[in-house]
Amino acid sequence: MNATMKKALLFCLFLIPAAAAAGIFTALYQFDVYDPAVLEQILSQIGGEGALIVMTAVQTVIYAVICGFFGYIIAEKLGLMRSFRFEKAKLIPALVITLVAGILFSLDYWISGTADPALREGTAGGLTPEAFLASVLYGGIIEEVMMRLLLMSLIALVIWKIFFRKQEVVPTGVLIAANLAAALLFAAGHLPSSILIFGELSPLILIRCFLLNGGFGLVFGYLYRKYGIQYGMLAHAGCHVISKVIWLIFI
């Protein structure tokens, strides 16, 4: 086993506790916001709330380990896997971006919510302790491992090896294209949960999903390729924290 694989396995070990907790709080959050009829149908199929919590936790750990392991190896090959620590010179701009992202994300309640009251109800349902922890742990850590560390890196690797294999270093344009593709897929991945929460997929919800998740996905991907995956995690988690604090204060 080479050094990269050992570091990838160590990285996965650190992910497991966060992934288990993320799965548990995500399941609890689903009880609060999913459409009751849809939730009842899901629970009847799998055997109740306890079964859903266990299944979600196990599934999240599996996702984190697989995506974390292969994502780490691919990112290392691309030169994107930096030392997993925060540096002041990088942390300050990352925090500024996080603050701006959190404020912009919070405005969704007043902008989209004005057009569709169901969106405001969904926001209010996400202000529970379970939702707060789920967004920080699952969104901030697991989604970044899945969508940026693995998916964005894999797309970049494929493009690099097919079209630019003669270049020893992956071109910046390849990383930008991979970030865009991963951001669009990240947004599309939120469509099923949007249907479960709002009970439908209206044009407004569809546009909102791609605008918010896709747009912020680009920001997190930029921080990943520029500074390291930990800064993407920080911005993603921080965006949820800041927006929820604003909602708790003003709504």
C-alpha positions in Angstrom: 0.0 0.0 0.0 1.5 3.3 -1.1 1.6 6.5 0.9 -1.3 8.1 -0.9 -3.6 5.2 -0.2 -2.6 5.2 3.5 -3.4 9.0 3.7 -6.7 8.4 1.9 -7.7 5.7 4.4 -6.8 7.9 7.3 -8.9 10.7 5.8 -11.8 8.3 5.6 -11.4 7.3 9.2 -11.8 10.9 10.2 -14.9 11.2 8.0 -16.8 8.2 9.6 -18.0 9.9 12.8 -19.1 13.0 11.0 -20.8 10.9 8.4 -22.7 8.9 10.9 -23.9 12.0 12.8 -24.8 13.7 9.5 -27.0 10.7 8.5 -28.8 10.6 11.8 -29.6 14.4 11.8 -30.5 14.3 8.1 -33.1 11.6 8.9 -34.5 13.5 11.8 -34.7 16.6 9.6 -36.7 14.7 7.0 -39.4 13.9 9.6 -40.0 17.7 10.0 -40.0 18.9 6.4 -41.0 16.0 4.0 -44.5 16.0 2.7 -46.5 13.9 5.3 -48.1 11.6 2.7 -44.8 10.9 1.0 -43.0 10.4 4.3 -45.7 8.0 5.5 -45.3 5.9 2.4 -41.6 5.7 2.8 -41.8 4.7 6.4 -44.4 2.0 5.7 -42.0 0.5 3.1 -38.9 0.4 5.3 -40.3 -0.3 8.7 -40.6 2.9 10.6 -38.6 5.9 11.8 -35.9 3.9 13.5 -35.2 2.0 10.3 -35.0 5.2 8.3 -32.5 6.7 10.8 -30.3 3.6 10.7 -30.4 3.3 7.0 -29.6 7.0 6.4 -26.7 6.9 8.8 -25.2 3.7 7.3 -25.8 5.0 3.7 -24.1 8.3 4.6 -21.0 6.5 6.1 -20.7 4.3 3.0 -21.0 7.3 0.7 -18.4 9.2 2.7 -15.9 6.4 2.8 -16.1 5.5 -0.9 -16.1 9.1 -2.1 -13.5 10.2 0.4 -11.1 7.4 -0.5 -11.3 7.7 -4.3 -11.7 11.4 -4.2 -8.5 11.8 -2.1 -6.5 9.7 -4.5 -7.8 11.6 -7.6 -7.3 15.0 -6.0 -3.8 14.0 -5.1 -3.1 13.1 -8.7 -4.5 16.5 -9.8 -2.5 18.4 -7.2 -5.6 19.6 -5.5 -5.1 17.7 -2.2 -3.5 20.2 0.1 -2.5 19.7 3.8 -5.7 19.5 5.7 -5.3 22.6 7.8 -6.3 26.3 7.7 -3.8 29.0 6.8 -4.5 32.6 7.7 -3.7 34.0 4.3 -6.3 31.6 2.8 -8.8 31.6 5.7 -9.5 35.4 5.6 -10.7 35.5 2.0 -12.6 32.2 2.5 -14.4 33.7 5.5 -15.4 36.8 3.5 -16.8 34.6 0.7 -18.6 32.5 3.3 -20.2 35.6 4.9 -21.3 37.0 1.6 -22.7 33.6 0.5 -24.6 33.2 3.7 -26.2 36.6 3.4 -27.2 36.0 -0.2 -28.5 32.6 0.6 -30.7 34.0 3.3 -32.4 36.4 0.9 -34.1 33.4 -0.8 -36.7 33.5 2.0 -37.8 37.0 1.0 -37.2 36.8 -2.8 -38.5 33.3 -3.8 -40.8 33.1 -0.7 -42.7 36.2 -2.0 -43.6 34.3 -5.2 -44.3 31.0 -3.5 -45.4 30.8 0.2 -44.5 27.1 0.2 -40.8 28.1 0.0 -41.2 30.1 3.2 -42.8 27.2 4.9 -39.9 25.0 3.9 -37.4 27.6 5.3 -39.3 27.7 8.6 -39.2 23.9 8.8 -35.5 24.0 8.4 -34.9 26.1 11.5 -34.8 23.1 14.0 -31.7 21.9 15.8 -31.8 18.7 13.6 -31.9 20.8 10.4 -29.1 23.0 11.6 -26.8 20.1 12.4 -27.8 18.2 9.2 -27.0 21.2 7.0 -23.6 21.7 8.7 -22.5 18.1 8.8 -24.1 16.6 5.6 -24.0 19.7 3.5 -20.7 21.1 4.8 -18.8 17.8 4.9 -20.4 14.9 3.1 -21.7 16.9 0.1 -18.3 18.5 -0.4 -16.6 15.1 -0.3 -19.1 13.7 -2.8 -19.5 16.6 -5.2 -16.2 18.4 -5.1 -13.5 16.1 -3.8 -14.8 13.1 -5.9 -17.1 14.3 -8.7 -15.4 17.5 -9.6 -11.9 15.9 -9.4 -13.1 12.9 -11.5 -14.5 15.1 -14.2 -11.3 17.1 -14.3 -9.2 13.9 -14.5 -11.2 12.5 -17.4 -11.1 15.8 -19.4 -7.4 16.2 -18.7 -6.5 12.7 -19.8 -8.7 12.7 -22.9 -8.0 16.2 -24.2 -4.8 17.4 -22.5 -2.9 14.3 -21.7 0.3 15.8 -23.1 0.3 18.5 -20.5 2.0 17.4 -17.3 -0.1 19.7 -15.1 -3.9 19.8 -15.3 -4.9 23.1 -17.1 -6.9 25.7 -15.0 -9.6 25.7 -17.7 -10.2 22.0 -17.1 -10.7 22.6 -13.4 -13.1 25.4 -14.2 -15.1 23.2 -16.6 -15.2 20.4 -14.1 -16.4 22.8 -11.4 -19.2 24.0 -13.6 -20.3 20.4 -14.5 -20.2 19.3 -10.8 -22.2 22.4 -9.8 -24.9 21.6 -12.3 -25.0 18.0 -11.1 -25.0 19.2 -7.5 -28.1 21.3 -8.3 -29.8 18.5 -10.1 -29.2 16.2 -7.2 -31.4 18.5 -5.0 -34.4 18.0 -7.2 -35.7 14.8 -5.6 -35.5 16.3 -2.1 -37.2 19.5 -3.4 -40.1 17.3 -4.6 -40.3 15.5 -1.2 -40.3 18.8 0.7 -42.6 20.9 -1.5 -44.7 18.1 -3.0 -44.1 19.3 -6.5 -41.5 20.6 -8.9 -42.9 24.0 -10.1 -40.9 26.2 -12.6 -40.0 28.5 -9.7 -38.6 25.6 -7.6 -36.7 24.2 -10.5 -35.1 27.6 -11.3 -34.4 28.3 -7.6 -32.8 24.9 -7.2 -30.3 25.4 -10.1 -29.7 29.1 -9.3 -29.0 28.6 -5.6 -27.4 25.1 -5.5 -25.6 25.5 -8.8 -24.4 29.0 -8.0 -23.1 28.3 -4.6 -21.7 25.0 -5.8 -19.5 27.0 -8.1 -18.3 29.1 -5.1 -17.5 26.0 -3.1 -15.7 24.4 -6.1 -13.6 27.6 -6.6 -12.5 27.4 -3.0 -11.6 23.8 -3.4 -9.4 24.2 -6.4 -7.9 27.4 -5.1 -7.2 26.6 -1.5 -8.2 23.0 -0.7 -11.3 21.0 0.1 -11.4 22.1 3.7 -12.1 25.7 2.6 -15.0 24.4 0.5 -16.3 22.6 3.5 -16.0 25.7 5.6 -17.8 27.9 3.2 -20.6 25.4 2.6 -21.2 24.8 6.3 -20.8 28.5 7.1 -23.3 29.5 4.5 -25.9 27.4 6.2 -25.0 28.7 9.6 -25.1 32.4 8.6 -28.4 32.1 6.7 -30.1 30.2 9.5 -29.0 32.7 12.1 -30.4 35.5 9.9 -33.7 33.7 9.5 -33.9 33.1 13.3 -33.4 36.8 13.9 -35.7 38.2 11.3 -38.5 35.7 10.7 
